[in-house]
Amino acid sequence: MPDPLDSADILARKDDLIATAKRSFDLRLQTNAGGNLSVRLASRDAIVIKPSGVGFNECTRDNLQVVMLDGTVLPSAVDLKPSKDLEFHLEIYRRREDINAIVHCHSPWATGYASAGLEVPCLTVQTVEKIGRMPLIPLSANLGPQTAAMIGPCFDDPTVRAAVMANHGTIGTGKTLLAAQYLAEIIEETAHIAFVRDAMVRAHDLRAPDAPRFGTVRDEQAALAGGIV
């Protein structure tokens, strides 16, 4: 098995994370020092993650941290606090071997939708195909932030690829950082579309039209062939 401290792998994953973080920042999915993103190392028992207090646009090889799945934070070039989101990242990795990367953003459209207590609906064929459903995770019982114990079980369902946390933000997962980033982008895009759809329905006193059931024509044809209506 590869050494979890393989320097070449660590540097490669750090560079991937830096590129993804900058993309997310440029798309305005995350401003200031909030949100977080992480990626597994090839060893499978450690991750690279953004620490607390570092913005997506300020990620560097020196300020990113390497953390073992048991929560041990390895020494880094810059002494920074681990992310407040570290525990839920680790919890998802422990539960899902198929997940290699997590992108968590405080993107405004999706977070606004979730903060109204609404699950972001899958309104486009792309969201039906790529995500299927984005569970809404409410605030904790004392109205505090969602905990790892609340978030982790949502991902026990192997079909769940993304979730939205009320008054907090989105979680996109994937086999790669770019795949997780794509989901974060689709979630935000879909929430924006949902807001526009709902505004137009109200403005024109319309009945909300049905949302798509299938992500591709092939899916629909297969369902019809199987007698599913």
N, C-alpha and C positions, 0 to 999 in steps of 0.2 A: 504493500500500500504506500502511496506517496507520502513523503514527510510533510506534516502540516506546516512546518516552518520553511518549506521550499521557497527560497527568496525569489526565484523567477516567477513562480506561480503567484506569489503575493503581489509582486510588482505589476504583473499582467492584470490581476483582478482590481488592483487599485486604479490602474489606468482606465479600465472599463467603467469603474464606478465614477471616476472624475468626469468622463465623457458623458455618461448618462445624467449625472447631476447637473452639468452645464446645459444639456438639452432641456431638462425639466425647468431650470431657471429661465432659460431663454423663452420657453413657452408660457411662462408666468404661472406654472402649476404650483411653484413654491417660491416665496420671497423670504427675506430675512433669514434667520437661523433655525426655522422650524422644520418639521418633516424629517424624514430619514430614508436611507436606502442602504441595502447590504447585499452581499453576494457570498456564496459558499466558495471555499477553497477546494482544490481537487481532492484533498485528503478526506473531504466530507465531514470532518469533525471540527472545523473552524470556519469563521467568516471574516470578511472585511466589512466594516461599518463606519458610517460617519459619526463622530463623537458629538456631544452636546456643545452648543454654542458656535458651531461652524456652519456657515451658510452653504447652500448647494453650489454657489458660484465661487466659493473659497476653498473647496476641497483640493488637497494636495497629497502627494505621496507621504509627506511627513506628518500631516495631521489626521490621516485616517488610522483607525485602530484595527488590530487583529484580535478576535475574541474566540475562545474555544466554546464549543456548544454547551459545556458545563458552566459557562459564565465567567471563566477566568480571562481577565483582560491582560494581554501580553504587553510588555514594555514597548513604548513607541518613542519616536524622535521628539515629539512634543507632548508635554504632560497635560492632558485634557481629561475632563470627566466623561465617563461613558454616557451614551445617549439615554435619555429617559425612556426611549422606546426599545431599548436593547432586549428587555425581557420578552416582549411579545414577538420580536423577530426570532429569538432563540426558540420560543415555544412553537412557532409555526414550523421552523426547520426540524425540530425534534419530532413533530407529528407527521410531517410530509416529506418523504424521501425524494419525491418528484419535484419539489420546489427548490430551486437553486438561487433565486434572487427575489428580493422584495423591494418595492418602491412605495413609500408612504408619503403622500403629499397633503397639504392643507388647501387643496384646490377649491376656489370659492364657489363655483356653481354646484358641485357635488356636495360639498360640506353644507352649503345653504339648504339644499334639498333635505339632507339627512337631519339637519338641525330643526327642520319643521316636523320631524318625526315621520318623514316619507322615505320609503325605499326607492332608490333611483330605478325607474322602470326601464326595461329593455325595449326601446322604441324603434330601433333600427335593426335591419337584418344582420348588420355587423355585430351588434351587442348580443343578439340571440346566438349567433354562431361562435363568437369569441369568448363570451362570458356566460350567458345563460341566465344568471341571476346574481345580483349583488346584495347579499344579506345586510340588513341594517343592524348595527350593534349600538344599543342605547348607552347612555351614561351609566355610571355605577349607581348603586342604591342611594348613596349620599350625594348624587349629582356630581361626582368627580370623574376624572378621565377613565376610559376603559382600561381594564387590567389584562395582563397576559392570560389569566384564568378565564376571562370573558371572551377574549379574542380567539384563543387557541382552538376551542371546541368547534367554532364555526368552520374551521378548515379540516375537521375530521372527515367531512364529506368530500371525497376525492373530486367531485365535479365542481366544487367551489374554487374559483380562481381569483376572486376579488371580493372586497367587502367595503362598506362605507360606515364610518363611525360618527354618530351624532355629535355635533358641536366639536368635531375633532378633525377628521379628514378621511382620505381614501387609502386602501391597501390594494396594490396590484402585485401579483406574483407570477413567476414564470421559470422556465428552464434556464433562461439567460436574463441578464439585466435589461437588455433591449426589449425582450418579450414582456417583462414586468412593466417597463416604462410604457410600452404600447397600451397595455391595459389601463394604466393610470390616465393616459391621454383619452382613451375611449370612454372611460367613466365620466371624465369632465365634459367631454363633447356631448355625451348622451344627456347629462343633467342639463346642459345648456339647451339642447334640443327640446327636452321635456318642458322646460320653463317657457320657451317660445310657443310650443304646441298648446300648453295650458292657457297662456295669455291670449292666443288667437281664438281658442275655443270659447273663452269667456267673452272676449270682445265682440265676437260675431254670434253669440248665443247658439253655439253649435253643440251637437252631441259628440263627445270624444270618440273618434274613430278607433276601430280595433287595432291593436299592435300586432306585428308579425309573429307568427308561431314558428317559422323555420328560418334558418340562416342561409340556406342555399336552395336552389331549385331541386337539386338532387335529394336533399333532406325531405322536401315536400313530396317528391315523387315516390321516395321510399316509404313514407308514411301512408300515402294513398294506396300503394301496392300492398301494404300490410293491413289495410282495412282500418287504419287510424284516421279519424276525421276530427 
